[in-house]
Amino acid sequence: MTYTQAALLGVVASVVLDLAVLRTQLLRRRVFWVSYAIVLPFQLLTNGILTGRRVVVYDGDAIVGSDTPQLLGDGRIVYAPVEDLLFGFALVLQTLAWWVWWGRRRRAG
């Protein structure tokens, strides 16, 4: 499985978890998108530093684009492969979805 496939699978699984399994419906709420907009620049900054300085190196056969980091283009945004943004989105969504779900269970119990 390529990094691209794993990233897409992570997004799909997180969306299904939010909308159908946990039913937190965060993707339909403005507060989620505002939260994600706050997190995203910091993700880009961190990924940019790690991949731009080649602390983290990706195999060009496993990602969209090549293995040579560049600021923008060739499947990269601020040096990081676009797949990192997909994984970051899935991570934020799942973290918040579980947080809301566990919070609801605690109040109900």
Backbone as JSON, one array per atom type, in Angstrom:
{
  "sequence": "MTYTQAALLGVVASVVLDLAVLRTQLLRRRVFWVSYAIVLPFQLLTNGILTGRRVVVYDGDAIVGSDTPQLLGDGRIVYAPVEDLLFGFALVLQTLAWWVWWGRRRRAG",
  "N": [[0.85, -1.17, 0.0], [0.59, 2.18, -0.86], [1.75, 5.36, 0.41], [0.0, 7.32, -0.37], [-2.39, 5.87, -0.84], [-2.83, 4.91, 1.77], [-3.22, 7.32, 3.13], [-5.55, 8.31, 1.92], [-7.31, 6.25, 2.62], [-7.27, 6.62, 5.39], [-8.56, 9.12, 5.61], [-11.12, 8.53, 4.55], [-11.96, 6.53, 6.38], [-12.02, 8.05, 8.74], [-14.0, 9.95, 8.16], [-16.25, 8.28, 7.85], [-16.3, 7.23, 10.43], [-16.89, 9.57, 11.91], [-19.38, 10.48, 10.8], [-21.1, 8.21, 10.57], [-20.52, 6.07, 12.4], [-19.74, 6.99, 15.1], [-21.38, 9.13, 15.07], [-21.03, 11.88, 15.57], [-21.05, 14.03, 13.91], [-19.28, 16.1, 13.29], [-18.15, 17.1, 10.94], [-20.15, 18.53, 9.82], [-20.35, 20.77, 11.24], [-19.63, 24.14, 11.98], [-17.75, 24.82, 13.95], [-15.88, 22.75, 13.91], [-14.54, 23.17, 11.45], [-13.45, 25.68, 11.86], [-11.7, 25.09, 13.96], [-10.03, 23.29, 12.63], [-8.91, 25.02, 10.75], [-7.32, 26.52, 12.41], [-5.44, 24.66, 13.29], [-4.2, 23.76, 10.92], [-2.2, 25.67, 9.75], [-0.09, 25.33, 11.59], [0.48, 22.65, 11.28], [1.4, 22.68, 8.64], [3.68, 24.3, 8.98], [5.28, 22.74, 10.74], [5.54, 20.32, 9.23], [6.79, 21.45, 7.01], [9.28, 22.28, 8.01], [10.38, 19.82, 8.87], [10.39, 18.23, 6.5], [11.48, 19.95, 4.58], [14.06, 20.36, 5.51], [14.93, 17.86, 5.25], [14.78, 16.04, 7.34], [12.78, 14.24, 7.55], [12.2, 11.96, 5.04], [10.7, 11.06, 1.99], [9.72, 8.29, -0.04], [9.68, 8.58, -3.45], [8.17, 6.88, -5.02], [6.04, 6.17, -3.48], [4.43, 8.3, -2.97], [2.43, 11.11, -4.14], [3.95, 12.86, -6.67], [7.51, 13.65, -6.59], [10.52, 12.44, -4.88], [11.99, 14.6, -4.17], [12.03, 17.36, -2.19], [10.21, 20.37, -2.58], [9.22, 23.78, -2.28], [6.59, 24.38, -3.22], [4.31, 22.69, -5.32], [4.61, 19.8, -7.54], [3.22, 17.84, -6.11], [3.56, 18.72, -3.53], [3.2, 20.75, -0.61], [4.39, 23.43, 1.01], [6.85, 22.08, 1.23], [6.09, 19.52, 2.21], [4.59, 16.36, 1.37], [1.35, 16.11, -0.17], [-0.1, 14.11, 0.95], [0.5, 14.17, 3.65], [-1.11, 16.23, 4.57], [-3.6, 15.06, 4.26], [-3.43, 12.91, 6.11], [-3.09, 14.43, 8.42], [-5.54, 15.79, 8.53], [-7.28, 13.6, 8.94], [-6.33, 12.75, 11.42], [-6.89, 14.96, 13.13], [-9.7, 15.09, 12.84], [-10.51, 12.54, 13.8], [-9.51, 12.62, 16.44], [-11.0, 14.74, 17.58], [-13.61, 13.78, 17.12], [-13.71, 11.4, 18.67], [-13.29, 12.59, 21.16], [-15.62, 14.17, 21.51], [-17.56, 12.14, 21.39], [-16.88, 10.49, 23.6], [-17.26, 12.4, 25.6], [-20.03, 12.84, 25.43], [-20.97, 10.33, 26.19], [-20.08, 10.2, 28.8], [-21.59, 12.22, 30.03], [-24.12, 11.14, 29.71], [-24.01, 8.93, 31.29]],
  "CA": [[0.0, 0.0, 0.0], [1.38, 3.4, -0.93], [1.43, 6.4, 1.37], [-1.19, 7.97, -0.91], [-3.54, 5.01, -0.55], [-3.04, 4.89, 3.22], [-3.76, 8.62, 3.51], [-6.94, 8.35, 1.47], [-8.04, 5.33, 3.48], [-7.41, 7.27, 6.69], [-9.6, 10.15, 5.51], [-12.42, 7.86, 4.4], [-12.29, 5.89, 7.66], [-12.34, 9.09, 9.71], [-15.29, 10.53, 7.79], [-17.26, 7.28, 8.21], [-16.35, 7.2, 11.89], [-17.58, 10.77, 12.38], [-20.77, 10.62, 10.35], [-21.94, 7.01, 10.65], [-20.27, 5.19, 13.54], [-19.89, 7.74, 16.34], [-22.47, 10.09, 14.81], [-20.75, 13.18, 16.18], [-21.42, 15.01, 12.88], [-18.38, 17.25, 13.35], [-17.92, 17.65, 9.61], [-21.28, 19.4, 9.48], [-20.38, 21.88, 12.2], [-18.68, 25.22, 11.72], [-16.69, 24.81, 14.96], [-14.82, 21.84, 13.46], [-13.77, 23.79, 10.37], [-12.65, 26.76, 12.47], [-10.62, 24.4, 14.67], [-9.08, 22.76, 11.64], [-8.21, 26.16, 10.17], [-6.3, 26.93, 13.38], [-4.42, 23.6, 13.34], [-3.55, 23.58, 9.61], [-0.93, 26.39, 9.57], [0.95, 24.73, 12.42], [0.85, 21.4, 10.62], [2.23, 23.04, 7.48], [4.96, 24.78, 9.48], [6.04, 21.59, 11.25], [5.9, 19.47, 8.1], [7.73, 22.17, 6.17], [10.6, 22.23, 8.64], [10.9, 18.44, 8.87], [10.65, 17.71, 5.15], [12.35, 20.88, 3.88], [15.44, 20.1, 5.97], [15.14, 16.45, 4.96], [14.77, 15.21, 8.54], [11.87, 13.19, 7.1], [12.36, 11.78, 3.59], [9.66, 10.18, 1.45], [10.01, 7.57, -1.27], [8.9, 9.15, -4.54], [7.26, 5.87, -5.58], [4.93, 5.94, -2.56], [3.66, 9.53, -2.8], [2.17, 11.91, -5.33], [5.13, 13.7, -6.88], [8.82, 13.01, -6.5], [11.11, 12.41, -3.55], [12.74, 15.84, -3.97], [11.13, 18.36, -1.64], [10.23, 21.74, -3.05], [8.28, 24.58, -1.49], [5.22, 24.23, -3.71], [4.22, 21.97, -6.59], [5.07, 18.41, -7.58], [2.57, 17.1, -5.03], [4.03, 19.2, -2.23], [2.76, 22.04, -0.1], [5.39, 23.81, 2.01], [7.8, 20.96, 1.22], [5.53, 18.24, 2.63], [3.68, 15.76, 0.4], [-0.06, 16.38, 0.11], [-0.59, 13.02, 1.79], [0.61, 14.58, 5.05], [-2.31, 17.01, 4.89], [-4.7, 14.11, 4.41], [-3.27, 12.25, 7.39], [-3.35, 15.42, 9.46], [-6.99, 15.99, 8.59], [-7.86, 12.41, 9.57], [-5.93, 12.75, 12.83], [-7.66, 15.98, 13.84], [-11.1, 14.69, 12.85], [-10.71, 11.41, 14.72], [-9.27, 13.06, 17.82], [-12.16, 15.51, 18.04], [-14.81, 12.93, 17.12], [-13.67, 10.56, 19.87], [-13.44, 13.47, 22.32], [-17.05, 14.51, 21.62], [-18.31, 10.91, 21.67], [-16.64, 10.11, 25.0], [-17.9, 13.4, 26.42], [-21.47, 12.55, 25.45], [-21.19, 9.09, 26.99], [-19.85, 10.51, 30.21], [-22.74, 12.99, 30.5], [-25.29, 10.27, 29.72], [-23.84, 7.85, 32.26]],
  "C": [[0.9, 1.24, 0.0], [0.93, 4.37, 0.17], [0.15, 7.13, 0.93], [-2.44, 7.16, -0.59], [-3.86, 4.99, 0.94], [-3.67, 6.21, 3.69], [-5.23, 8.74, 3.12], [-7.82, 7.43, 2.31], [-8.28, 5.93, 4.86], [-8.49, 8.33, 6.68], [-10.98, 9.51, 5.42], [-12.86, 7.23, 5.72], [-12.7, 6.93, 8.7], [-13.69, 9.73, 9.43], [-16.42, 9.56, 8.16], [-17.41, 7.2, 9.72], [-17.15, 8.38, 12.43], [-19.07, 10.76, 12.05], [-21.65, 9.41, 10.64], [-21.74, 6.17, 11.91], [-20.5, 5.92, 14.86], [-21.03, 8.75, 16.28], [-22.28, 11.41, 15.54], [-21.05, 14.33, 15.21], [-20.53, 16.25, 12.89], [-18.17, 17.9, 11.99], [-19.03, 18.6, 9.17], [-21.35, 20.62, 10.38], [-19.26, 22.89, 11.92], [-17.49, 25.18, 12.7], [-15.55, 23.85, 14.57], [-13.93, 22.52, 12.43], [-12.95, 24.97, 10.88], [-11.46, 26.16, 13.22], [-9.57, 23.88, 13.71], [-8.28, 23.89, 10.99], [-7.13, 26.69, 11.11], [-5.15, 25.93, 13.38], [-3.58, 23.56, 12.06], [-2.26, 24.38, 9.43], [0.22, 25.81, 10.39], [1.4, 23.38, 11.86], [1.77, 21.69, 9.43], [3.61, 23.52, 7.92], [5.85, 23.62, 9.94], [6.48, 20.67, 10.12], [6.93, 20.14, 7.21], [9.15, 22.12, 6.71], [11.19, 20.82, 8.52], [11.23, 17.93, 7.48], [11.57, 18.63, 4.36], [13.81, 20.71, 4.26], [15.83, 18.64, 5.82], [15.39, 15.61, 6.22], [13.89, 14.0, 8.26], [11.96, 13.14, 5.58], [11.32, 10.76, 3.13], [10.14, 9.52, 0.17], [9.09, 8.11, -2.37], [7.93, 8.17, -5.18], [6.02, 5.67, -4.72], [4.03, 7.16, -2.39], [3.33, 10.14, -4.16], [3.38, 12.82, -5.51], [6.42, 12.91, -6.7], [9.33, 13.02, -5.07], [11.94, 13.66, -3.25], [11.8, 16.92, -3.43], [11.31, 19.72, -2.31], [9.12, 22.49, -2.33], [6.83, 24.35, -1.91], [5.26, 23.56, -5.07], [4.78, 20.57, -6.49], [4.5, 17.6, -6.42], [2.99, 17.53, -3.65], [3.43, 20.56, -1.89], [3.66, 22.36, 1.09], [6.31, 22.61, 2.28], [7.2, 19.59, 1.52], [4.62, 17.67, 1.54], [2.22, 16.01, 0.81], [-0.66, 15.29, 0.99], [-0.52, 13.38, 3.27], [-0.6, 15.41, 5.48], [-3.51, 16.1, 5.08], [-4.62, 13.39, 5.75], [-3.55, 13.2, 8.55], [-4.83, 15.69, 9.65], [-7.65, 14.82, 9.31], [-7.54, 12.38, 11.06], [-6.75, 13.75, 13.64], [-9.13, 15.56, 13.94], [-11.34, 13.56, 13.84], [-10.52, 11.81, 16.17], [-10.49, 13.8, 18.36], [-13.43, 14.67, 18.08], [-14.84, 12.03, 18.35], [-13.88, 11.4, 21.12], [-14.92, 13.79, 22.56], [-17.85, 13.27, 22.01], [-18.14, 10.49, 23.13], [-17.27, 11.12, 25.96], [-19.4, 13.19, 26.54], [-21.79, 11.33, 26.3], [-21.05, 9.37, 28.47], [-21.04, 11.28, 30.81], [-23.97, 12.12, 30.63], [-25.24, 9.24, 30.85], [-23.9, 8.24, 33.67]]
}
